[in-house]
Amino acid sequence: MRPFVHVNCAMSADGKIAGPDRKQMRISSEEDIARVRDLRREHDSILVGVGTVISDNPHLTVKGLGYDDNPVRVVIDPHGRTPDDALVLDERAPTVMVTSSSCDREWDAEEIVRAGDPLDLNVMLEALDEIGIDSVLVEGGGETIARFFKAGLVDKYTVFVGPWVIGGKASPTPADGDDPIMKKMTLESAEILGNGVLLTFTL
């Protein structure tokens, strides 16, 4: 058994999730922001990679929810790069840090999972299942999303396509990295949300 994996992101009309500096920019409409807020409430955990933590320093919480009601925050950080003062480690919600087995870095987190060398997403998901997490909302970044697709671990993919053209070879995409993925999906729906469209796929 493993948790249900839902990948969600927003991209520009030319398929970029940020500019060349990889800093987060607002692509979503107000309607999509409200959707993501509800989506976070529906999942047991919210997952990002360490690159997102370092570049954006997100809280990964739902406004108005307390420690016990917020989803568990999960950070994939193979080599222990997350700063001790990162907002994802604050007291707003529980946090699980996931590293490779050879990493001995410690944080003030609820749980630290050592998930193999190299880090194995299947081992991580088994560990999350064991602590009672039934669903994972993967929010980025592009390399983390690509790893889930390559491992065949994505059950649902939602992407909001916003009214921006960003451009730039160095600008990251939703499934970033050098290696091809080549996964065919089934389009379940397309919905206009403000000045953009939400696409929902299953695999």
Secondary structure, DSSP 8 states (H G I E B T S, - for coil): ---EEEEEEEE-TTS-SB-TT--B---S-HHHHHHHHHHHHHSSEEEEEHHHHHHH------TT--TTTS-EEEEE-TT----TT-GGGSTTS-EEEEE-TT-----SSSEEEE-TTTT-HHHHHHHHHHTT--EEEEEE-HHHHHHHHHTT--SEEEEEE-S-----TTS--TT-SSS------EEEEEEE-SSSEEEEEE-
